[in-house]
């Protein structure tokens, strides 16, 4: 466990609907103090977040089509373009779950690809919201993400019926087979769960409990020494 630089693997996040500007600015300070390299904030606070981490190397992430995924492609592209123009360098877009479950695979692929093509050079993750999908739908979604040119598949928004599971992380990892990376997110609130996700094959962790997790991780390392 000491081989990981855990803070650098965490997307430090505050996306609750009742999160305040004070909490967003606190998240920025926590990232600077603890070595988190990516933060995720609501789109309405992108200007404040970009200004708060300017010159630090911390990347600002913005959710797209969040949290339901049913926005039109034009709306998702508009959201993505505005976020990038205002300083975001990471975008996590929600898959069109309804279209996937309707077996409209061309639409799903196009929906992702249009966002990717409109914001070249930006890191793109696609949130599958695995709690609503069958295993076969998860595999299909992974293939569509790869074909559309995104960089990651991601388990969950954190606002669905359930979050990340070890089984889903393994399934996504095995399906993408190294062609894209895997982000585990949703309900990850302690080091034990984080470790299980990393061991299952997650490349990144999305969580609002980054401080607690890193504190537990450091304590576990100290206990081993």
C-alpha positions in Angstrom: 0.0 0.0 0.0 3.0 2.3 0.5 3.7 2.0 -3.2 0.7 4.2 -4.1 0.7 8.0 -4.0 -2.9 7.8 -3.0 -3.8 11.5 -3.1 -2.7 11.7 -6.7 -5.2 8.9 -7.6 -8.2 10.6 -6.0 -10.6 13.0 -7.8 -11.4 15.2 -4.7 -15.1 16.0 -5.2 -18.0 18.2 -3.9 -21.1 17.9 -6.1 -23.9 17.8 -3.5 -26.8 20.0 -4.6 -26.6 21.8 -1.3 -22.8 22.4 -1.3 -22.0 26.0 -0.7 -19.3 28.3 -2.2 -17.5 28.1 1.1 -17.3 24.3 0.8 -16.1 24.5 -2.8 -13.3 26.9 -1.8 -12.4 24.7 1.2 -12.1 21.7 -1.3 -9.6 23.7 -3.3 -7.5 24.4 -0.2 -7.7 20.8 0.9 -6.4 19.7 -2.6 -3.5 22.1 -2.3 -2.7 21.0 1.3 -3.0 17.2 0.7 -1.7 16.6 -2.8 -4.9 15.9 -4.6 -4.3 16.6 -8.3 -7.9 16.7 -9.6 -10.9 18.4 -8.0 -14.6 18.2 -9.2 -16.9 21.1 -8.5 -20.4 22.1 -9.7 -20.3 24.0 -13.0 -21.5 27.2 -11.4 -18.3 27.4 -9.3 -15.8 26.7 -12.1 -14.5 30.3 -12.1 -13.8 30.3 -8.3 -12.2 26.9 -8.4 -9.9 27.7 -11.4 -8.8 30.9 -9.7 -8.3 29.2 -6.3 -5.9 26.5 -7.7 -4.2 28.7 -10.3 -0.4 27.9 -10.6 -0.6 24.7 -8.5 -1.0 22.1 -11.3 -4.3 21.0 -9.8 -6.8 20.2 -12.6 -10.4 21.3 -12.3 -13.0 18.8 -13.4 -16.7 19.5 -14.3 -19.5 17.0 -14.7 -21.4 16.9 -18.0 -25.0 15.8 -18.4 -25.1 15.3 -14.7 -26.5 13.3 -12.9 -29.1 11.6 -15.2 -27.4 11.5 -18.6 -30.6 12.2 -20.6 -29.6 15.7 -21.8 -29.5 16.2 -25.6 -26.1 15.8 -27.2 -26.1 19.5 -28.1 -26.6 20.4 -24.5 -23.8 18.1 -23.4 -21.5 19.6 -26.0 -22.4 23.1 -24.9 -21.8 22.3 -21.3 -18.4 20.8 -22.2 -17.3 23.7 -24.4 -18.2 26.3 -21.7 -16.4 24.3 -19.0 -13.2 24.0 -21.1 -13.4 27.7 -22.1 -13.5 28.6 -18.4 -10.6 26.4 -17.4 -11.7 22.8 -16.9 -9.3 20.2 -18.1 -11.3 17.1 -17.0 -14.8 16.2 -18.0 -16.9 13.4 -16.5 -20.0 12.9 -18.7 -23.0 10.7 -17.9 -23.8 8.0 -20.5 -27.3 8.3 -22.0 -28.6 5.4 -19.9 -32.1 5.3 -21.5 -30.7 5.1 -25.0 -28.3 2.3 -23.9 -31.1 0.3 -22.4 -33.1 0.9 -25.5 -30.3 -0.7 -27.5 -29.7 2.5 -29.4 -26.0 1.9 -29.5 -25.2 4.2 -32.4 -26.8 7.1 -30.5 -24.8 6.4 -27.3 -21.6 6.2 -29.3 -22.3 9.4 -31.1 -23.4 11.2 -27.9 -20.0 10.5 -26.3 -18.0 11.1 -29.5 -19.5 14.5 -30.0 -18.3 15.7 -26.6 -14.9 14.2 -27.1 -14.5 15.7 -30.6 -15.6 19.1 -29.4 -13.1 19.3 -26.6 -9.9 17.8 -28.0 -7.0 17.5 -25.5 -9.2 17.3 -22.5 -9.5 14.1 -20.3 -12.9 12.5 -20.8 -14.5 10.0 -18.5 -17.9 8.4 -19.1 -20.1 7.5 -16.2 -22.1 4.3 -16.8 -24.2 4.4 -13.7 -23.7 0.6 -13.3 -26.5 0.1 -10.8 -29.0 0.5 -13.6 -27.3 -1.8 -16.1 -27.1 -5.5 -16.6 -23.6 -7.0 -16.9 -24.0 -7.3 -20.7 -25.1 -3.6 -20.9 -22.0 -2.7 -18.9 -19.8 -4.6 -21.4 -21.6 -2.9 -24.3 -21.2 0.5 -22.7 -17.5 -0.1 -22.3 -17.1 -1.0 -25.9 -19.0 2.2 -27.0 -16.8 4.4 -24.7 -13.7 2.9 -26.3 -15.1 3.4 -29.8 -16.1 7.0 -29.1 -12.6 7.9 -28.1 -13.0 8.7 -24.4 -10.3 8.0 -21.8 -12.1 6.3 -18.9 -15.1 4.3 -18.0 -16.5 5.3 -14.6 -18.9 3.3 -12.4 -21.3 5.8 -10.9 -22.4 9.4 -10.3 -22.9 8.8 -6.6 -26.6 9.9 -7.0 -27.9 6.6 -8.4 -29.5 3.7 -6.5 -26.1 2.3 -5.6 -22.4 3.1 -6.2 -19.2 1.3 -7.1 -18.7 -2.3 -6.4 -15.6 -4.4 -6.6 -17.3 -6.8 -9.0 -18.2 -3.9 -11.4 -14.7 -2.5 -11.3 -13.3 -6.0 -12.2 -15.9 -6.3 -15.0 -15.1 -2.9 -16.5 -11.3 -3.5 -16.2 -11.6 -6.9 -17.9 -13.9 -5.5 -20.7 -11.8 -2.5 -21.6 -8.6 -4.6 -21.5 -6.3 -1.6 -21.1 -7.8 0.4 -24.0 -9.1 3.0 -21.5 -8.8 3.4 -17.8 -11.3 2.7 -15.0 -12.6 5.2 -12.4 -14.4 3.9 -9.3 -16.8 6.3 -7.8 -19.9 6.3 -5.6 -20.1 5.3 -2.0 -16.3 5.1 -1.5 -15.8 6.6 1.9 -12.9 4.8 3.6 -9.4 3.4 3.0 -10.6 -0.2 3.2 -13.1 0.3 0.3 -10.6 2.4 -1.6 -7.9 -0.4 -1.4 -10.4 -3.0 -2.6 -11.3 -0.8 -5.6 -7.6 -0.3 -6.5 -6.8 -4.0 -6.1 -9.8 -4.8 -8.4 -8.3 -2.6 -11.1 -9.4 0.9 -10.6 -7.0 3.6 -11.9 -8.7 6.5 -10.2 -11.1 7.0 -7.3 -13.8 9.6 -7.2 -14.9 10.6 -3.7 -16.1 13.4 -1.4 -14.3 11.6 1.5 -10.7 12.2 0.2 -9.5 13.7 3.5 -10.7 10.8 5.6 -9.5 8.2 3.2 -5.9 9.6 3.0 -5.8 10.0 6.7 -6.7 6.3 7.2 -4.2 5.4 4.4 -1.3 7.3 6.1 -2.3 5.7 9.5 -2.2 2.2 7.9 1.3 2.9 6.4 2.5 4.2 9.8 1.2 1.1 11.5 3.2 -1.1 9.1 6.4 0.7 9.7 
